[in-house]
Amino acid sequence: MQKAHRRRPRKGPKNPKLEDGPADIVFHGGDIYTIDDNQPKVEALAVKGEEILTLGPYQNIKSLIDTNTEVIDLKGKTLLPGFIECHQHATLAASNRFLFTDIRAVGDDLQERDKAIVLEIISKEIAETDPSEDPLPWCIFFGWDIELIPDLPQLNAKELDKLSTEIPIMVVAQNGHAAWVNHKTFEVCNITSPDQCPPGGMYVVDENGELTGMLLEEPAIMSIIKHHPISPDMGIDVAKAVYDQWRFYATRGYTTVTELAYSTNPEMDQILSATAALHDCPIRLGLYVSASHENEPQIQESSKLWVAGRKIWADGSPHCGTAAVKDPYLDTELTRQLAFPPPPPPPPIPDPPKCGILNWNDDELFQMVKKHHDAGRQISIHAHGERAVDQGLNAYKQVMKPGDDHRHRFEHLGFVTEDQIKVCGELGVVPSFFVHQLYYYGHTFSDHMFGAERTARWTPLATAMEHVGEDKISLHEDHPSFPGPPHAFASIKSAVTRSHRHDPNRIFGKEYCITVDQAIKAYTIGPAYQLFKEDEIGSLEVGKYADLLIVSANPYKIDPLKLDTDVKIVETYIGGRRTNVQRLRKRI
């Protein structure tokens, strides 16, 4: 199993003295939470080099201070382990900086857009694009979201043709699982038939078998984007976009992030390696490579950059009706406007009507799981609906042996059942939950897609804590396939309150709420375990990397409904080095 760069934490001195140091940095004067159940809270923490030297009473640690030690008085602020976001799309988010035009309903600045603003952005971009340029420029937009902007029009190739028949146009949905293109895009990609779509995706057709312009799932969308002409003479600084994105993550309180759909690319491999090698590299990055890619990334692995595993999409998204659920989606005006797709025809067995789509048949998924399992790779399966979770569990059961420590993962798990969670616990399969969907979309799920009862059991966190263990669960936000910026404390708020952003009294499944402590563990020690990094990061213990987060207010002591507004990111440290969050905010 991949356990690159793992090490056992060394034992620190019980009664530290100057000969054990001196410490490079000493923190005191605030609440310091270790996320270590053996020593949950301490008065002070000492750092030497990249590691935590010791922690405990400030009176004891004072002996490690000499004239070269930086002594940081927290002045009442709170110190935590650096947060770990174990389901992001870091390279896609970097690409968004130069490849896509942002039309999200809620941007990274938290400013909300309405229909007029979104359509104005699109029309202006197309009007300013010259089809006579060589290479032919594209207009690609990311973040189309009729759940949050319900009066947006329904898209298809014919509607996009009205904007231009000379320029390739692509509009990608906020969820990242659906997109729409005009006929010019199909033309430049030489696509004339739905049979040209790679396995695991779909080019949607109408009742006459004609391409509608709608694309479903990552293989279909990427089969189009790969034709986009990105070249050095276009003035695109990809390396700067990557570095800016990593710095942005640091300003959001993250010290470790993952890429959950890395497409192997020699140029990007080189850029990631170079960024991770920088002295002021602001985060650590683990890569989960798309399972359809045969080649290993050619990266320079280190404690800052490594290949973590492989990613498989078993189903799609609830927002475009492709999550493979057990019971049908509701037939409402919204689901009709979203054009939830019919099941594909056999072979071998069609999906139930209006119950989403499994991207693979059982044998295809099993063969992918077996291939990567046998190669010693950790596997991460995207599964929202019950049918997708069942399919993934069946594949895991066939390849895993009792006692193996593979830590294969499930991602999102919107409608996972208690019985399925119990099986995960028995197998040692670890879940990562996307509970923060409720904050933005709980109302559309409840009122238009699933009904109140089904929405209430979305991501049953309390059940997972019981059957899998609170040190093995993670929370995530799936940025940028989600409105707004990455915001761990907003996600923690959702896990604790399960409330809607515009109506804090509207709770979706109160029985599945977890505590603030459990939610913080799901952004620290839980994801560290899932990444095979629990010996290095995730809690404040002697010998672990000094990956630290300082926040303005104590999240354990404030109203949970104010976690997203009242807890501010003050500073992060990676390996004992200050990232200087305030400076990064100004430079991005």
N, C-alpha and C positions, 0 to 999 in steps of 0.2 A: 504494500500500500504506500502511496506517496506520503512521505513524512519529511520532506526536505526541510533542512535547517531546524529540526526539532532538537531540543536539548533539555536536560533536567535542570531546574533551577538550583543554583548552588546555595548552601546554607550560609546565612549571614551571622555575624556575631550577636550573641544574646545581649552582651553589654558592650556596645561598640566603644572603641577608644580611638584616639587620633592615629595610632599606628595602623588601624584598620582603614583609615581614610588617608588624607582628609577628603571630605565630600566636596564634590564640585558644586552641588546645589543642595540647599536645605529649604524645604517648604514647611511653614507652620502658620498659626494664627487664623485658621479657618476649619471648616468641617472637611475631614479627609476620609472618604469612604473607599475601602480597598476592594470590595466585591469578593472578599475572601471570608468565607463563613467562620474560619478559625480565628480571625482577627478583623471584624467588620469595620471598625473605625479606630483611627489613631490620631495622635496630636501632631505628629511631624513625620516627614519622609525625607530621606537623604538619597541623592543620586551621585554615582561616580561613573564617569564615562557614559556608556549607553544604558547602564543598568541601574536598577534600584539597589542601593547599598544596604539600607536598613530602614526600618520604620518603627515607630513606637512613641514613648513619652519624649517630649521636646527636651526635657532636662537631661535625658540620656544622650540624645543625638547632638546636643550642643558641644559635646567633647570632640565631634568630628569636624568642627568648624575651625578653619584657620584664616589667614589674611586673604587667601585666594578663593575662598568659598563664597558663592553668591547666596545670600540668605534672602529668601522671598517671604515676606509677610503677606499672607492671603487677605488680611484685613476683612475677615468675615466671609469671604467668598468660599466656594466649595470646590474641592479637588476630587476628581474621579479618574478611573482609567480612561484612556482615549476610546472613543466610540468606534465600533466596527460595523460597517455596512456591508453585509455579506450577500446582497443581491442588488447590485447596481449595473449600469451599462456605461462604464467609464469611457471606453473608446467611442461609443456611439454619442455620448454626451459631448465629447471633444469634437467629434465630426459635426455635431449640430452647430458648432461655432462658425463653420465655414460652408457646410454643405446644405443646410436647411435654413429656411426662413421661419422664424418662430411665430406661430399663430395660436398658441395655447390660450385657453380661457383664463388661466392664471399663470403668469410668467414667474421667472425666478425672482423678480422684484416684488412679487405678491400683488402686483397691479392686475385688476380684472378687466377683461375685454368683453365687449358685446359684439353682436352680429355686424354692425356697421364698421367697427374697427377692424375685425377680421377680414371682411370682404374688401375693405379699402387697402389693407396690407397686400392682399393677393393681387388685386387689380393693378396697383401701383407697381409692384415688382414685375409683373408681366409686361406692362406698358413700357417700362424702362429697359427691357431686355431686347437686344438687337439680334434678330435671327440671321443676319448676314455675317456674324462673327464666326471665326474658325478657331477652335472647334465650336460646333453649335452649342450655345449655352442652354441649360435647363433651368426651370423654375420648380424647386422642390420645397414644399411647405410641411411643417410638422406641428401637430397638435389639434387637428380638427376634432371638435368635441360637441356634439349636439345634445349630450346629457346636461352639460353646464350652460350651453348656449342653445336652447331648444328651438329657436326660430331659424337656425341655419338651414339652407336648402339641402335636399338630398343630392348626392353627387353620383355621376356616372360619366362615361367618356363623352357622350353627346353634350352634356352640360359644360364640361371642361373645354370642349371644342369651341364653344361660344366665346371663350376667353382668348384662345389662340389655336390655329391649326398649323402654325409654323414652328412653334417652340414646344418641346416636350414639357409636359406639366405633370407633376405628381403631388398628391396631397395625402399625407400619412396621418392616420387617426392618432389621437392622444394615447390610446392603449398600445400602439405599435404593432397590432396584429391585423390591421386592415389598412388598405390604401386604395386610392383611385388615380387613374391616369387617363390622359386624352389619347386619341387615336394616333397622334404624332409620336407619342412615346412608344406605342406598340410598333410603329413603323421603323423607328431608328433601332429598336431592339430586335427587329425581324421576327416578331411574334404574331402569328396568324391563327393559332389553334390553342385551345385549353390543354391539349395533350403535351404541349411544350413546357408546361409547368413542372418544376422539379418535385420529387416526392416530398410529402409533408406539407405542401402548399396547394393553393387553388386559384386559377384564373376563373372567375365567376362568369357564367354565360346566361343568356336569357332563354325564354321558352323556344326560341328558334335556333339555339346553339351558337348565337353570336356573342362575342366577348363584350361584356358590359363596361369594362374598365375597372371593375372592382377586383382587388387582390386580397387574398386571405393567407395569413401566416407568413412567418419569416422567410421560408425558402422562396415563396412567390415574390415577396417584396424585394429581397436581396437579388433575385434574378434580374430585376429591372435596374436597381441602383448600381449594380456592377458595370453597367454600360455608361454611367455618367462619366464624362471626360474630365478627370482631375489631373492636371499636369503642373509641373513647376512654373511654367510660363504664365499660369493664371494668377500668380502672386499669392498663393495660399501657403502660409507658414503652418504646416501641420504640427511641427514640433512645438511651436508656441501655443497652439490650441490645446495640445495635450497638457503642457505644463500649466497653462492657465486653468484648465479643468481640475487638475490635481490641487492647485492652490485654492481653488474654490471649495473643494471638499474640506480642506483644512479649516477654512473659515466657518464651515458648518459643524465643526466639532469632531470630524472623523480623522483618525490616524491610520486606519486600515480600511480599504475599499476593495470590492471585487468587480470583475467584468464577467457577467454571466452569459455572454454570447460572443466570445472572441472569435473573429474570423482571421485565420492565419494569413499574414501579409508581411512580406520581407521588409518593406519600408516601415510599417508600423512596428514590427518586431524591433528594428533598430532604434526607432524613436523611443519606444518604451524602455529599452535597455539603457539608452543614454540618459533619459530622464531619471530613472531609478538610481543611476550612478552619480548624479549631481550631489554636491555637498549639502545643498539646501533642499533636497527632495522632500516634499511636505507630507507624503503619505506612503504607506505600503500598499501594493496592489497584487491581488491573486487573480489569475486568469482561469476561467472555465471556458474551454474551447468548444465551439459548436460541434456536436458529435458527427455531423456530416463531413467535417474536414478531416482528411486523411493525414495531413502533415502536422508534426509537432511544431509549435512556434520556435523559431531560432532566436531565443532571448538569452541574455546573460543572467542566469538566475542568482538571486541573492536574498537577503532578509527583506529587501524592499520590493522584489519582483519574483514571482514564481508561477508555475503552472499548477493549478489546484485540482483540475479535473475536467470532466466532459459534461456538456449540457444537452439534454434532449427535451423537445416539446412534445408531450403526450396529447395535449389538447390546446385550445386557444384561449380566448378572453371572453368574459361575460358581456363585455361592452359591444361586441360584434356578433354575439350569439354562437361563438365557436367553442366555448367551454363545454366539455362533454358531461352534462349534468344527467342525473337519474330521471327527474321529472321535467316535463316540458317548460320552456319559457312561457310567460304569459303572452297572450295575443293582444297587444295594445297598440295605440297609435305610435308610441315611441319605438317599440320593437319592429313595427312595420316600416317606420321611417329609417331605422337603422339597417333595414334590409337583411335581417337575420337569414342566413342561407339555408336552403333545403339540404338534407343529407345527400352525399354523393351516391351515385348508383353502385350496385355491387360490381365486382366481387370484393370481399367474399360475403359479407353481411352488411346491409345498409344500417346506418345509425338510425335510432328511433326518430320519428318526425319531431322537429322543433326541440330537440334535446342536445344540440351542439354536434360537434364532429371530433372523433378520434383521428389524429393525424396519421396514425399507423395502425395496421391490423396487429393482432396479438403476437404473431410470429415475427413480424418486422421489428416491433419494439423489443421483444425478447432477444433477437439476434444482435441488436445494437447494444443492449445492456450486457449481454454475455461477452461480446467482443471487448468492450472497455473494462469490464470487471476482470476478465481473464488477463488483461494487460496490466492489472494492478492499479487502475485509475479509479478515483472517486467519481461517482456519477451523480448528477443533479437532474431530476426530472421535474419539468414544469407540469403541474396538474392542478386545475381548478375544480373540475367536476368530479363527482363520486365515481363515474365510470372510468375516468382517466386515472384516478388514484388506485382503483381496483386493478387496472391493467398494469400499472407500474409495480404495485405490490406483488402481483403474480410473477412478474419478471424477476423482481428481487428475490422472492422465495426460491425460485428455481436455481439461482446462481450462488446464493449465500449459504455458508456453512455455519452451524452453531459456534459461537465464540469468536467468529471473525470480527475484526475491528475495521470495517470498511467505511463506516459512517456515510453510506450513500444517503442522498438528500432528496427531499421533496420541496418544491417551491410553490408558494402562494396558498394552496390548500383551502380555497374558499369554502367548499362544501364537504370537506373531509368529515367522516362520521366518527363517532366514538369507537366503534369496533375497528375501524381502519387505523385510528390512532393507537389503539392497544397493540395491533400487529406491528406497527412501527416501533413501539417500545420493545416488543419481544425480539424483533430482528436487529435492533440497534440502528434503525433508519432514523435520521434526524430531520425534523420539519422546520421550514422557515416560512413565517406567516406574513401576509400582506393585509393586516387588519386595518391599516390606515385608509383603505378604500372606503370604509364606512363614513369617514369624515367628509369626503366629497360626494360619494355616490350612494350612501345608505338610503336616501329618499327615492332615487330612481330604481334601485334594487327592490325596495319594498313596495313602491306604488305602481311600478310599470314592468318589472322584469320577473320577479320571483314571488312576491307577496310577503307580508309581514312575518309569517311564521318561518319561512325558509331564510329570509334575510337575518333573522334573529340568531341563527346558528352559524353565520358567516365567520370563518376562522375561530373555532372554539378554543381559545387560548387556555382557559382554566382547565379544560379537559386534557389538553396536551401537557400542561405542567404536571398534572397528576400522573399520567401514564408514561411519559417519556422522561421527565425530570427537568427542573427549572434551570439547570446548568447546561442543558443540551438544546434549548429552543432559541431561535433567533427571530427578530422582527426585521422587516425591510420595507423600502418604499418603491423599488423598481424604477428609480429615476433614470432617464427622463420620460419613461412611458407613464407619466403621472403628473398631474398639475402641480405647479409651484416648484420651489427648490427642495432639495433634500433637507429634511427637518426632523431630526431624531426625536426631539422633545414633543413635536406635534404627533409623531407616531406613537410615542409613549403615552401621550394623553389619550389617543384613540384606544390603546390597549387597556388603559385603566378605566376609561369612562364609556367607551363605545358610543360616543355621541356625534351628532351632526354639527357641522361648523356653523350653520345658521340657526340652529335650535338645540342648545345644550340640554334641554329637557327631553329631547327625543332620543331614547336609548335603544340600541339594537342588540338585544340579547344580554341583559344585565348579568345573567348567571355565568357568562363566559368572561366577565371582567377579571383582570389580574391586578396585583398590587404594584405600586411604584417600584418597589425593590425587585420584583420579578421582571418587570418591563425593562429596568436598567440592566439586569443580568442578560436580558435578551438582546442587548446592544453591546455587551462586553464579553463576559465569560462564555455565554452560550455560543455566539458566532465564532469565538476563538476555538472552542471545541470542534465546531463543525468544519473549521479550516485546518484542523490538526495543529493548531498553534497555541493550545492552552498552556504549554510549558514556557511560552515566550511572551504572550500578551493577554489581555482580557481582564486581568486583576492586578492589584498592586501588591506584589510579593517580592521578596529578596531574590535577586538574580534574574528577574524578568526585565524586558526592555522598559525603560522609563518613558512609555507612551502615555501621556497625561492630558487631561482636559480640565481646564478651570472655567467654572461658570459663575454667573453673577449672583445667583440665588440657590438656596438649598432645595432641590427638587423633592426631597422627602418631607419638607415642612410647609409647602405651599398648597393652595387649592389645586387639585389636579386639573381643573378646567382652565387654569392659567399657566399650565406648563409650557404651552407654545408661545405665550406672550411675555411671561415674566422671567423666564430663564434664558439669559443671553450668553453666547459664547464669548469668553474673555480671551482665552489663549489655549493653544495646544502645544505639546512637546512630542517630538518623535525621537526615540533613542536618546533622551536627555537634552535634545536641542530644541530651543524655542523656535516655532515657526513664524512668530510675529504676525498674528492674525490681523491686527489693525493695518499693518503695512500691506499685507496681501489684499485686503479689501479695497485699498486705494489703487492697487496696481492692476487688478483684474478688469 
